[in-house]
Amino acid sequence: MKSVFKVFHKGLKKTAVSFSRKLEGAFAGTKAWNDETYDLLEAALIGSDFGLSVSIRILDNIKERYEHGGIKTGADIITVAKEEIVSILNKNPKPFNLADKELTVIMLVGVNGCGKTTTAGKLAHLLCNEGKKVMLAACDTFRAAAVEQLNLWGEKTNSYVVSAKHGADPSAVAFDAVQAAKSRNYDYLIIDTAGRQHTKKGLMDELAKMNRSISKVYPGAPQEAWLVVDGSVGANALAQAREFSKCGNLNGLVCTKLDGTGKGGMVVAIKDEFNLPVKFVGLGEQSDDLQLFNPDMFADALFEELDRD
């Protein structure tokens, strides 16, 4: 079993290297900071997909401390930036509770190709390893490959999969799945939905319909509605979060494919703008590379290359 610490550091390696390279120019040989130096630092932060708001806040904090003699080295700057990022990520903490005694319904939403089906399977793997009874619902009825992929995960994790024929009403599949999970005393039901472009109103309305169908058979469900974003899209993930949040019931974020990108800063940007708790991050291709989010480990891994300099 890989240590969680190693998984975070390996998974965020590209982001850490990219970030350190962007900041090298601002740190190297600086004796006194001026407007040009601050512009370089601001560009490095924004270029690492931390978002404008977070980047400016970190920069203002650094400026204030520098002017009061609180910053003398590049290491001091790293400390300030890391403190700000950890503070953002620790706001509104709502960790995923593995000890729930009632059926917990988790709905995964997001654009095409963000990794929802794989996330559903990896999440089932994690929960089954915790001794939980897990059911999967294949509510992406428009993409045959999604149903096949989820069935494979069902076999791999020994999780029951509820599905229907191609083109069936996703809301009806969700309704049947919740009914089955409740009657058979399952611990978790994970609902995989169809990928949809966040600009398509009809598809977004379909999510609202699915929520209504679920709540008819199980009031208060889905208790968890998580936006899944592909870490490699960087700042574009903010636009996705903005539109999907209009569905009204999002309460979590899963960021996938962080191991293959240098844009891990977008996790901080989304958390800052939407105060959406980060539940899990995908840090590799293996089943156990979907990790419960840990703000401190994330920040440590993000600044790893800088700490070595």
Secondary structure, DSSP 8 states (H G I E B T S, - for coil): ---HHHHHHHHTHHHHHHHHHHHHHHHTT-SS--HHHHHHHHHHHHHTT--HHHHHHHHHHHHHHHHTT---SHHHHHHHHHHHHHHHHTSS-----TT--S-EEEEEE-STTSSHHHHHHHHHHHHHHTT--EEEEEE-TT-HHHHHHHHHHHHHHT-EEE---TT--HHHHHHHHHHHHHHTT-SEEEEEE----TT-HHHHHHHHHHHHHHHHHSTT--SEEEEEEEGGGTTHHHHHHHHHGGGS---EEEEE-GGG-S-TTHHHHHHHHH---EEEEE-SSSGGGEEE--HHHHHHHHTHHHHH-
